[in-house]
Amino acid sequence: MKYDFDTPINRRNTYAMKWDGGEMIKEFGLTERYDEDTIPLFTADMDFQVAEPIVEALRKTVDHQIFGYTIAPDAYYESIQKWFSDKYDWYIKKQEIIYAPGTVHSLNIAVKAYSKKGDGIIIQRPVYPPFTSAIENNDRVVKNNAMIRDEEGRYSIDFEGFEALAKEPDTSMFIMCNPHNPTGNIVRPDELKRLAEICHDNDVIIIADEIHGDLIRVGESFTPIIKASEHTDHIVTLTAINKTFNLAGLHCTNVVISDEALRKKFQEEQGMSLPSPFTVAALIAAYNEGDEWLRQVSEYIDGNIDFIIDFLEREMPKVKVNRPAGTYVLWMDFSGYGISEKEVHDRIYNEANVLLEDGKMFGEEGNDFQRICVPSPRSVLEEAMNRIKKAFEDLH
């Protein structure tokens, strides 16, 4: 089946956060302006219809007309096992899989399960803001192993700084984002092995957020950290269908923990958590029959990324951006304009009426940056980029 990602779909009045949540978005402080003309490109979900097998599975669930307490059947676990075996040569045992209703939820559960108040937890900024809040809101301490950015704008890991932080006696955990949000960097297998060894040697538990692992560019590859590690008894991996198949509203994260003691701690902290019948049906269909849709949507997203990079090079060369190896976000550096972050924000959010995410939300390393999520019809992106260009015309 050939899917159509070009035709815009009106998501207003469908309870979509990015299109209907204007008042909440303003309360969060993301923007001052939000109206019917706003183009929201700030949140990581897709403006595309999902794969037809998923829709059909959900239709069958609706047609049954009973939506009571739900368990995950063997088919649920088998579909997860098959996906990760086929894609990553990763053989996951059924008992290693724990259902959770979200990745941010899982981060908070892990922080409480594996650390105590006052402990230090390593993150690598600029990074997804809920990493910081999961630490600070639970009375733990952020230890920032900031990513290194070279003159070409490429990011890499400061291993010496990482090892120094890991050796500090109060460090209990490392929350890793791979592929990295917002830079799009993918950590190589040899780097993953090095990180895992440092953490193992210093009794640091790794929480690996790998939910963007299926969304990579053509020619790139992704390796789960557990596949690159000699020891796996200190690794907790977060996987999800939410990003891969545009199913964030169904609340489905699967936490993979090979070590029985760590698994028990997570389960005790989380308590009983059951999926909805829609979640179960969608996951089975996605992992068993969604591969062709994922191939097509990945090609389209690659094209969107190329479009924006080409647009910036041609129309706004003062904005610097690198092609991400993974994710569907672009990390745009506006420092070339020599104006304040507030003025950059005002021109994009208030004048152009395009809603992105200010880089400072990802840590001070994000100052002067803007994050844009690109899984939308190309015509929507074109309109947004032309508005932004016009808002900066006097500075070209």
N, C-alpha and C positions, 0 to 999 in steps of 0.2 A: 504493500500500500504506500502510495506517495502522499506525504503529509504537506499541508499548506501552512507555512509559518509567516507568509508575507501579508496575509489579509488581517488587518487589525480586528480584534474582538473587543466589543464594549464590555468592560468589566465593572462599570459603575452600577450601583444598586445590586451587587451580588455579595456584599459583605467583605469585599476584598480590602485588606488593610491599606495597600498602597493607593487604591483608587477611591475608597469610601471613608478612609480614616483620617480625614483632614484635621479635625479638631484634636484628635488624640496626637497626631503627628506634631501639631503646633505646640501642644502641651509638653511633649517630649523635648521641645526646643530645637527640632531639626530644621525648622523653617518658620518665618514670620508670615509668609504668604502661602495660602493653599486655596484654590478655587477650581471651578469647572474647567479652566484653561490650563491648569498645572499639568506638566508632564512628569510623572514620578518614576525615576530610575534609580531609586535609592535602596530598595530592598531586594534580597536575593530570592525572588521567585520569578517564574517565566510568564510572559503574556501569551503563552501558546496552549492550545488544547493538548491534553495528554494522549497517550497512545490508545488506540481503539480497543485493544484487548483489556486495558484497565477500565475503560468506560463500560464495556460489556460486562465485566465482572461486577462492577458497581450496580449496573442495572439489575442483574440477577439478585443481588443482595437486597435492593429496594423491592423487587417483585415478591420476595419472600414475606415482607411486611411485618417481620418481628425482629427487633433490634435489642435483644437482651444482653446480659453479661456474656462475654465472649472469651474463649480460649484460643490459643494458637495451636492448630493441629500439626501433625507431622509434615504435611505439605508445606506449611509455612517455613519450617526449619530446613526442609529439603531444598526449597527454592533458594534460600540464602546460601546453603552449602554449595549448591551447583553453581551459582553465580560467581562466588569467590574462588571456587576451584577452577572453573573455566577461564576466568579473567586473570587471576593472579596466582594460580597454582597453590592456593591456600586452602588446606583441608581443615575445616572447622567442625568440631564435634558439637552435636546438638546441645549437650549440657553446658557448653561454653557460651551460649547465646542467651542474653537477657533482654527482653523487650522493655523499652522505656518510651515515655510519651514525648520525647524531644531531646535534642542534643544539648541545649543550654540547661535543661533540667538535669541531664546526666552529668554535665560538668559540675553542677552544684552538689549533686549526690556524691560524686567522686571526691570532691574537696572535703566534704564532711566525713566521708568514710575513711579516707586515707591520710588525713592530716589533723592536727589539733590547732586550736586558737594560738596565734602567734607564730606559727610555722611559716617559713618562706617557701614560695612557689614560683618557679621560673616560667616566664613567658618571653616571647620574642617579638617585641614591638618594632614597627607598627603592626598591630594585630587586632582581630575582631574584638570589639569592646566588651562583650559578655565574658571574655576571659578575665579581664580586670575585675569586673563586678562580682564574678563568682568567687574571686579571692577576697576582695575587700569587704564585700557584704557578709562574708562568713568569718570575719575577723582574722584573716590570714594576711600575709605580707607579700606584696609583689616584689619579685626579683627579676629585673629586666635585663635580659641578654639581648640587647638591641641588634637587629639585623644590620649587617654592613652593606652600605650602598656605594658602589664605585662610581667613577666619573661618567660612565655610560648609563648609569641609572640601574644597573643590575644589582640584585641582592644576594647575599651569601651569609653564612653563619659564622659568628665569632666563637670559634671552638675554645680558644684559650680562656675567654671570658666565661663561657659556659661551664667549663670544667672548674674554674675558680668558684663559681656560684654553687655548683653541685657539691663541692667539698666542704662548704660551710655547714657546720653541725646542725643548724636549724632548718636546712633545706630538706623538704620531704617529698616534693613533687615537681614534675615538669609537665606543663600542658603544651603540647605541640600541635601546630596547625599545618597539615600537609595534605594536599597542596595548600600553600600559604595564602590566607585571606588577610590583607588585600593585595599583596604584591604579585600573586600568581606563581611564585617560585615553587618548584618541585624539588624536594630533597633527594639526592642521588643515593643509591643503595650503600655505597661506601660511607657516605656521610651518616646515613641512618644507623649503620653498624657502629660507627664511632660514638654517636649520641647514646645509643643503647648501652654500649660498654661503659661509658662514663657514668651513666645513671645506675647501672647494675653494681659497679664497683663502689658507689657511694650511697647505696640503699635509697635511691631516689625512684619513686614510682612514676612511670610515664603514662599520661593520659593522651592518647593519640586521636585527635579529631581529624578523621580522614573522609569526611562526608562529601568533599569535592573530588574524591579520587577517581570517579568515573568520568569527570568532565575535564578532559585534557585535549590539547591541540593535536592535530594530525602530525605524526612524526615524533611525538613525545611519548614517554611511558611513565607509569606510576607503580611504585612498589610499596605495599604495606610495611610498616616498620617491623612487624613481627616476623616477616619473611626475611628480613635482613639481619635479624638478631640471633646471636648464639644462645642467649638466655631469654626466656619469655615469661618468667614468673614475676616480672615487675612491669608488665605492659597491659594496659587496658585500652582497647580500641573502640572508638565510636564510629559506627557506620549508619547509613540512612538511605532510604529511598526518596527523601524529601527534596533534595537538590537535584539528584539524577533524573527523576521522573516527574518533577513539578508537583509534588504531593505534600507540601508543607502543612497544609490544612488538615491532613489526616493523622498528624502527630505519630510518626513512626521512626524511632531510632532503635538500632540493635547494638547492644554493648557486648563485645566479645572479650571474654576473660578466660584465659587458659588455666590460670592458677586457682585452685579450689578455695584457698583461704581468702584471696582477694575477691573472688566471686561471691563468697558468703558475706563478706563485709558490705559489698555493694547492695546485695539483695536485702540485707538487714536494714541498711540505711534507707533504701527506697521503699520498702514495704511492698505490699501486693499492688501490682499495676497490670491492668488488663487492657488489651487492645479493643478497639471497636470492630464490629463485623466488617465495616467498610475498609478498615486498615488491613485486616487479614486478607480480604479478597483482593485489594489493590496490590499488596506486596507480592502475593503469589503470581498474579498476572504480570506484574512489572518484571520480576526477575525471570519468569519463564517465557514471556512473550514480548517483552519490551525492547529487545536488543535492536531491532530494525529502526524503531522510532528514535532510540538514543543515537544511533549512527547518523540519521538524517538531521536531528536537532543539533548534534555536535558540529556537523558540517555547516549548518546555517549560522551557528554561533561563531564559528571560525570566520565566516564571511563578515559577520557584524563587527568582530574585532578588527579585521583588516580594514573595513570601511572607516571606522573611527580613527584608526592610526593614520590611514591615508588622508583623511579629512584634516586632521591636526597638522600633519606635515605640510599640507598644501595651503590651508586656510588660516591656521593658528600655530605657526612654527615655534612660537615662544613657549608653547605647552609641550613638555617632554613626557613621553610615555613609551614603555617597552611592551612588546608582545608577551603576555603571560603564557607560561607553559601549561598552567591549569587554571581552573575556575572559570566563571564567566563575568569577572569583574576586571576593570581597567583602573590603574592607579596613576592619575594624571598630576603632573607637577606644574603648578602655575607660578612658580617663583620667578620665572623669566620676565614677568610683567613688572616686577619691582614695586608692587603695591601691597597693601596690608591684606591679611587673611580676611578681615571683615569686608573690605571692598571687593575682593574676589567673590566672597559669599553673596554680597548684595547684588552684584552684577548677574550672577547665575540664578540665585533663588528668587530674588525679588523683581529684577528687571526682566530677565529671560523667562522667569516663571518655570524653571526646570529644577526639580528636586533631586539632588545627589546626596552624598554624605561628606561632610567636612572631614578632612584628613586628621584634624586634631583629635577627633573622637577615638582614633586608633593609637593614641599616644603622641607625645611631643615630636616623635620622629615623623609624624604625618603632617606637621605644620606645612602650609603652602600646597598641600595635596587635596585632590578631590577624588572620591571613589564613585565610579559609575557602574551599574549593573546593566548588561547589554542583551539579555535574552528577551527581546521585544521585536516586533516587526521592523524591518529596516526603515520603512517610511517614518515610523515614530522616532527612531534614532536620528534620522536625517533632519526632521523638524526640530528636534531638541538641539542638535549641534549647530544648526543654522541660527537658532535663537541665541545660543551662547556666543557664537561668532559675532553676531550683531551687537551684543552687549559689550564686546571688547574692541569694537572697530576703531574707536578713537585712540587705542593704544597700539595698534598694529604698525 
